[in-house]
Amino acid sequence: MALAPIILGTAGHIDHGKSSLIKALTGIDPDRLKEEKLRGITIELGFAYLTLPTGQLLGIVDVPGHERFVRHMVAGATGMDLVALVIAADEGVMPQTREHLEICQLLQVKKGLVVLTKVDLVEEDWLELVEEEIREVIQGTFLEGAPIVRFSAVTGEGKEEFLATLAELAAQVPPKPAAGIFRLPIDRVFTIRGFGTVVTGTAISGSLKVGDAVTIYPPEFKARVRTLQVHGKSVEEVLAGSRSAINLQGVEKEDLERGMVVATPGSLIPTRRLDAYLEVLDSAPRPLKHRHLVRFHTGTSETVAAALLLHTDELVPGETGFVQFLLREPVALKPGDRYVIRNLSPAITWGGGQVLHVQPPRHKRFQEKVRRDLETLMTGEAASQARLYLEEAGLAGRSRVELATLLPWEADTLQTVLSDLEARGEILKFDRENERYVLTGVARDLEERISQYLGSYHQKNPLKPGLSKEELRTQLPRGVEARLFNFLLARLAQQGRIVAERDQVRLASHKVRLAADQEKLLQGLEALYQQGGLRPPTLKEVEVALKVPLPRIQELLPVLVNEGRLIKVKEELYFHAEAMTRLKAELVDYLKQNGEITVIEFKKLTDTSRKFTIPLLEYFDANRVTVRVGEARRLREA
């Protein structure tokens, strides 16, 4: 079985021999720019590779040592499995040595070694002094106790020991997960004649195959993979940990730049607001104050950000705290990603930490709940984190896809967490088609509001059987999802708490109760329409006949309609249900015998005036008894 590829990065002060070390080991000159060769320093990231004695493929990222190019060093550290801290024997530990070590520490590079270069230039006594200094510097860091290998690019001393040490360290690196979303932060963009746009970078998660669709974030450009290469060789698939070149179809070179991320479609959220945990370095020159502008480095991207300190006015060197960053340009990250912040000018490294929330709300400062929530996102159990995001969403709820972009887990883990929460009754899946969830407590609160509003409505409108669903929904808080509303109505109906009939809703306990005088008036009202048949009285005629004010009549008409004793054909035009039942039977029988009926023929059939025939025909059309064809009506087929 082939060993998973891993990435070795170099770190160290300018002109300490990082590029010479790589060239001596691999035969590849990582200084590829003309300016780099002329000046003898690395300005951009350089890349090389070698196969270890164990057969494991090792990608190598050579980073600049000059302090002006530390931003490239941060980009190069993305995806590193191992680091070689390179220190020249004739100079020892220098400023960028310490800064590179701090950056690797902030980015949580786990393993590495120290390479003492140019050993051919100094005596043994001096080497021992330099090694002692190195051990003091790396004490308390991830390199404490790491091997220190002496090396000379001139004589070749230490080459075999270096390779053997690398092989030993590489064997301890756990493989990156091939499952889950693919992510590759872009560090170079160029074109190749006949192929088009090519991007390179280190794949930090997932896998990618030729022909796959991808999205380039944050602009969310859509593209497809035409070809793939790993260290100059064409492959059908790249895995996490590989230095990869991706030939993209559907985007132009001018559209892309370093800092963008090639990823699985729908997997990331472009954002200009982040919540994070921040560690200010002991070596920081002064306290970091609230709203201070910093350079924000993550992956291969760099932007300016305002650091909003959430629970203090300043963080002194060596302190930690929670911060919300407001970014000048959007980035595309996952919770758990690491970042580094540097001062704008002079450009010194201030600190760094871990991204916690990639789409947070605005926070009020000094809020204890905000602190608890961020602590949950940093160290809390999976179920607590999922609940927090659903609590944040409130009545809108969140889909499984939305939660996947906000949480750092694999799809199987997320599904397990959601299934467990649903089984325990803590969340509800209110939209099965789109897999949307809401907290059960939020749903119950909304159910209570629905019940309370219906009770209040019935109290104010005792003669109305209920109210429309749409009217009820307008009385609820804004942001209630339509599917959540319908889901809760169905739940309340299943529990026997409400009755939903057609478009109307009422409490199950609600009954229209009439006083004795209202009941008597209702009977008289129905009798008038029963006597009228297909020539019903107008409301004015009803008012005169019953000698009661029109508002009392208008109050009782809906009662008769809802009880099915009257049928409302149009505004202010009602027919008794018995007359309408007879007419429908006669109309259907006529159409079965004659095929169609005109307005004039219908007028003869009903023996009524045009004032009634047209509304009646339109009523039967609307209720799918008839269909209009030209100037006639035909029986609508079932």
N, C-alpha and C positions, 0 to 999 in steps of 0.2 A: 504493500500500500504506500503510495507517494506521501511524503511528509508535506504538511501544509506550509505554504510560503510565509516567510516572516520578513519584517523590515528592520534594518539597522540604520540608525541615524548617527551622524557625527555631531559633536558640539565642542566648542572651545574658542579661544581667543584667535584673533587674526594672525595669520602667518605662523601658526603652530604646527603646520604640516598635515592638516586634515586631507586635503586633496592629494598630496603626495602619498599619504598612507593608502588611500583608495587605489590610486594608480599602480602602486607597487603590488597590491594584493590582486587586482583584477585585470590590469593592463588597460583599463578604461580611464581616460582623462575626463573627470566630471566637470572641469572648467570648459564650457562649450562656447561661451561668448568671446568674440574678438577682444573686447575691452578687458575681460578677465585675464586672458592670456598675456595681453600687453602689460597689465598692472601687476600680475602675479597674485591676485587675490580673487576669492569667490564673491561675486556680486549677487548672482541668482542661485537658485537651487540647482545642484548637479545630481546626476543619477548614474548608478552603476549596479552591477550584480555579480555574484559568484556562487558557485556550488560548494557547499561545505564538505568536509571528508565523509560526513554521514549521508551525503546525497541530498541534503535539504537545500532548496533554493533560497538565497538570501538577497533581497533587494536592499540597495544602499542609497541613502539620501545624504548628500553632502551639503551642509548649510553654511552660509556666510558667517565669518567670525567678526567682521568689522561692526562696531556699535551702530553705524548708520543702517545696517542691513539686518538688525535683530528681527524686524517684522518678517523677513524671509525665513529666519530661523524658526519662529513660531509656526509658520506655515509648514515647514519641513518636519516639525515634531509631530504633526498630526498623523496618527497611524503608526508611530514608532512602537516596535515591540522591545527593542534593545537600543541602548545608546552607548556610543564610544566617546567618552570625554577625553579629548585630545589635549595634552599639555606638553609644550616644548621643554625639554630638559634644561636648555640654556637660559630660559626665562622664568620657568615655574608658573605658579598660579597668577593669573592676570585678571583685570576687571571683567572682561567678557567670559572668562572661565567661570567666574562666580555667577554672572547673570544667566549664562546658558544653563548652568546647573540648577538655578532657581526656577527657570522656565520649565525645564524637564520635570522638576518636582511639582510645580503647579499643574502641569498637564498630566501628572500621575503616570509618567513612564515608570515601569515597575522594576526593570532589571538593566544591568549594563556593566561596563568595565572601564578602567582608566588606561589610556595608552600614553606612555611617556615617550615622546618622539625625540629625534635628533640626539639620541644618546651617544652617538659617535663624536659629538662636539665637546663633551664634558668628562671630567674624571669621576671615578667611583665614589669618592667622598661627597662630591657635589650631588650625585644622583641620590645618595642616601638622604641628604638633607631635603632635596625636593620631594622625595617620596614621603618623608615625615610630614612635610607641609601639606601634601595632598591628603594624607590620612586625617589631618586635623580639619581640613576644609570639608571633606565628605562625611565627617562624623555627624550623625543625626539625620542624614539624607538617605534616599533609596540606594545610594552607592556605598553606604557604610559597609565595610568588610568586603567590597568588590575586589576582584583581581586587579593588580597593577602590572601591565605588560610593558616591558622595555622594547623599543622598536627604533630601527634606523632604516630609512628609505634608501640610504646610500649603500650600506653594507648588507642589508637584508636581515640583520639581526632581529630576532623576535617574531619573524613572519610565521613560522610553524607553530610557535607557542600561542600567537594571537588567533590563528585559525582554529587550533584545538580548543582554546578557551571559548571562542565564539560558538563552536559546535556544542560544547557542554552547556552554555547558557541557553542556546536555542532550543535544546531538548527540554528545558524547563518552561518554555513559553506555551501557555495553553492556546489551542487553536481558536481563531475567531469563528463565531457562529456563521455557517453557510446559509442557515434558514433566516427567515425574516426579510426585511426590506433591504434593497441594495442602496449603498451610499458611497459616492466617490467625490470628495472635495477637489475641485479643479485647481491644479497648480500651473498648467501651461495650456495654451490654445494656439493652434497653427493649422495650416492647410497643406495637403499633399496633392500635387497635380494628379488628376485622374481619380482621386478618392474624395477630396473635399475636406470638410472640417474634422479636425482631430483634437481631442482633449486628453490630457494625462493627469494622473493622480494616484493615490493609494486607496484601494477599496477598503473601507473600514467596517463594512458589514454586508451580509447577504452574498448573492451571486448574480451574474449577468451573462446572458447567452446572446449569440448572434441572432438578430431578428427581433429581439425584445424591444418593446416600447419603453421609453424613459421620459421623465420630465426634468428639465433643468430649472432648479430653484435658485434665487427667489422669483425671477420673472415668470416662471412656469411655462417655459417654451416646451412644446411637444417635439419629440424626435424619435428616431428608431436607430438601433445599432446595426450598422452595415458590416463592420469587421472589428475584430478585437486582437490586440497584441499584448504579450507579456514579455518584457525584456527583448523586444525586437522579433519575437516569434509569433506567428499567427496561431490563435487558439479559438476554439468554439465557445469556451466559457472561462470567465475569470471569477476567482473566489476572493473572499475577504482576506486581506493581508497581501494581496498582489499589487505590485507596481504595474499599472495598466494604461494602455493607450486605447481609446475608444473612437472609432471612426463613425461620426454621427450623420444621419440623413435627415434633412428637414430643417436644419438651422445653419446660419452663416457664421463664419469666424468673427465678423464684426459684432454679432449679437452677444458673444460670450466673453467672459473674462475670468481671471483668477478670483477665487472666492465663491463662485457659484458651485452648486452641488448637483451632480447627476444622480438621480434617484428613481426608485420605483414610483410610477404615477400615483398620485393621491396620498403619498406617505408623509409629506412634510407640510408645514404651515409657514409661509413667509410672514415675518413679524418684525416690528420695530419697537417692541416692548418685551422685556424679559425679566423674570424674577430669578435671583441667583443667590448662592452662598459665596461670600467673598472672604479671602484670606489676604490681609495686607502683610507684605514681607517685612521681616525684621530690619532689612536693609533699606526700606523705603525712606526717602529723605525727610519726609514730614507727614503729618496726619492727612488722611483723605477726608475732605469736607463734603457735606451734603451739596448735591447739584454740581460737583466738580466735573469738568469735561475731561475725558480720557480717550486714549486710543483703545478700542475694543478689538482684540484678536481672537478668532475662533476658527478652527479648521484652517482653511487657506485664505479666509477673508479678513479684512481690516476696515473698520469704520470708526467714526467719532461717536461717543455716547456720553450722556449726562448720567452720573451715578447718583440715584436718589436713595440715600440711606434711610431705612425704614424705622429704625429704633434708636438712633443716636444722631447727633449733629456732626460727629467726626469719628473716624477709626484711626487710632494711632498705630504706628509700626508694630507688627506682631499681633494685632487684634483681628477678630473675625466678626462677621455680622451678615445680615440679610440686606439685599439691595435690589432695587428695580432699575434696570437700565433703559433709557430712552435713546434709541439708535437713530443716527442720521439717515442711514440706508438700511433696508430690510435685510435680514439674514434668515437662513432656514436651518433649524437645529432640532435636536431631540433632547428631552430631559436627560440629565446625566452627562451631557457633553461638557468638555472642559474649555476654559477660556483664560486669557491673560489680558490684564489692562496695563497700559503704559502712559506715562505723562506725555502731554502734547509737546512741550518744549521746556527743558531738554528732554529727549526721548529716553527715559529710564523706566525700567520695569517696576510697577507699583505693587502688583499682586495678581491674584486670579482665583479661580475656583470652579464651581459646578453650576451648570444651568439647572433650574428647578421647574420652571413653568414657561412655556413658549407662547402662551396667549393669555397673560394674566389681565385681570381688571386693574383699574387705577386703585391704588391703596391710600387710605388715610394713614399718616405716620403715627407711630407710637401706639398701634392697636395690638392688644395681646392676642386677639383671634388671628390676625395676620401672621404673627410669629408662630402660633401653634400650627396653622395650616402649612407654612413653609417648612417647619420641622417635620410634619407628616410627609411632605413631598420628598424630603431629604432622607429620612430614616424610617418612615412609617411602613407598616405592612401593606401588601398590595390592595387588599380590600378597602383599607382606610383611604388610600389614594384615589381609588375609583369612586368611592362615596363622595370624596371632597369635590371632584370634578362635576359630579351630578348635582351636588348641593349648589355649586357655583352656577350651574345652568338653570336651576329653578324650574319654572313651569315649561320652559322650552325643551327641557330634556336634552339628551345627547345620543347620537347613534354610535354603534360599535366602531364604525369607521372614524368618526370624530374622536372618540376616546383613544383609538389606536395612534392617531397623530399626536395626541397630548401625552401619552404614557410611553415609557421606554421599553415595554415588554414585547415578546414575540406574540403572534396571533393566538397560538394555543393557550398561552398563559392568560391573556386577556379574556378569552372565551371561558376558561375555567373559573376565573374570578367572577365574571358576570353571572355564570350559571349558578355558582354557589350563593351569591348575593340574592339572586332571584328565588332560589330554593328556600332560603332563610326568610323570605318575605320582606327583605330590606329594599328591593327595587322592583319595579314593574316594567315589563316590556309592553308598551302601549301601542307600538307600531311594528308588527311582525315582518311586514314587507321590507321596511328599511332598518329593522333592528334598532329601534329607538327606545331608550330607557329613561325612567324618571324615578326619583326617590319615592318610596311608598308614603313616607310622611308628608311630602309635598302633595301627592295625589289625594291623600285623605283630607288635608286641609282644604283643598279645592272642592272635594265632595261635600264637605260641611258648608262651604260658602254657597254651593248650588242649592243644597237643602234649605239653608236659611233664607236665601233669596226667594225660593219658591213659596216657602211658608209666609213670608212677608207679602208676596204678590197675591196669594190666595186671600189673605186677610183684607187687603185693600180692594180686591176684585172678587167678591164671593160668588158672583153669578157667572164668572168666566171659568170655563173648564180647565184652562191652562194657558201657557204662553208659548210662542214659537221658539224653536231651538236657537234661531239666530238672535232673537231679542234677548234670550237668556245669556247667550255667549257675550253679547255686548256689555252685560252687567258684571262680567268677570274681569280680573286684572289683565292688562295688556300683556301679550307674549304667550298666552295660552295657545298651544298647538292645536289645530283643528282636529287632528287625529286623537290627541290626548282628550279633548273635550268629548268627542264621540265615544271613546273608549270608556271614560268615566260614566257617561250616561248609561251605557250598556251594563257596566258594573252595578250601578245603583238600581237599575231595573231588575237585574238578576238577584240582587239582595232584597227585592221587594219594597224598596224605599221610594221609587218613583214609577210612574207609568209614562212611557213614550209612545204616542200613537201618531203615526204619520209625522207631521212636522211639529206636533204639539207635545209639551211636557207638563206633567203635574205631579204633585206628591201623591203617593198611593192612597193616603188617608183623605185626600180632598174629594168632597162631593159637593155638587151645586145644591144648596138648600134654599128653598123659597119660603117666604112668609105666606100666610094664608091669603092675603090680598094679592100677592104676586102670583100665587098658584091659580087663583080665580081669573086674573087678567091673562095669564098664559093660556088657559083653556079657551077664553074668548078669542084671543089672537089666533090660535090654531084653527078655531071654528070658522073664522072669516076666510082664511086661505083655503080651507077644505071646501067651503061653499063656492069660492071663486073658481076652483078647478084650473083650467088653462087660461082664465081671464082674472088673475089675482088682483086684489085692490092695491092702489098706490098707498104709500105711507101716510099721505094726507088723508086719504079716504079711511084708513084704519084709525087715525087719530080722531076723526069726526065720529066714526061708528062706535068706538069704545069710550069716547069722551075722556081721554087721558092725554097728558102732554106727550109730545113726540119723544123726548129723551127716555121716558119710561118704556115706550115701545121698543126703541132702539136698544135698550138694555136687555130686553127679553128675547128679541129675535135670535141672537147667537145661541141662546139656550135651546131653542127649538131646532136650530140647525145642527148643533152638536149632538142632540139626541136623535137626529135623523128624521125628525118629523117635518121639517121644512128643508128645501133645497135652494141655496142661493145661486141664481143663474148669473146675475151681474149686480152691480151696486144698486141698492134699493129695489131690486126685483127678485121676489121670492115666490116659489110654487110649493104647494103641498106635495109631500113625498108620494102619496097615493096616486095623484094625478100624473106625476112624472113617471111612475112605474108603469101605469097604463099606457101612456104615450110612447114610452120606449118600446113596449111590446108591439104596439100598433105599427110603429115606424120600422122596426126590424122585420115584421111580417110583410109590410108593404114592399120593402127593398128586396126581400127574398123572392117576391112574386114578380116585381117590375124591374129590378136591377138598379134603378136610380130614381131620385125624386128631385124636382125643381122647387124653388121657393114658392111658386104659385100652387104647385101640387101639395106641398106641405101645409100651405095656408088653408087649402080646402080640407086636408086631413084633420087639422086641428080646429078648424072653424074659428080662427082667431085673426086678429089684425096683424099687419106687418110689425107693429110695435112689439109683439110677442114672438112672432115666427122667427125673425132674424136672431134674437138672443138665444132662442131655444135651439136653433140649428147650430149656432156657434158653440153652445154648451155641449151638444152631442159630439161635435168635432173635437172639442178639447178633451172630452172624456173617452175618446177613441171608440165611439160607437159608429160614427160615420167618418168619411173622408171626402173632402171637396174635390171635384173634378170639373173644371170649367165653372159653369153656373149651376151644376147639379151636385147632389150628394149620392155617394154609394156606401154600401155596407163595408166597413173596414174589416179586412181579413185578419183572422187571429194570428 
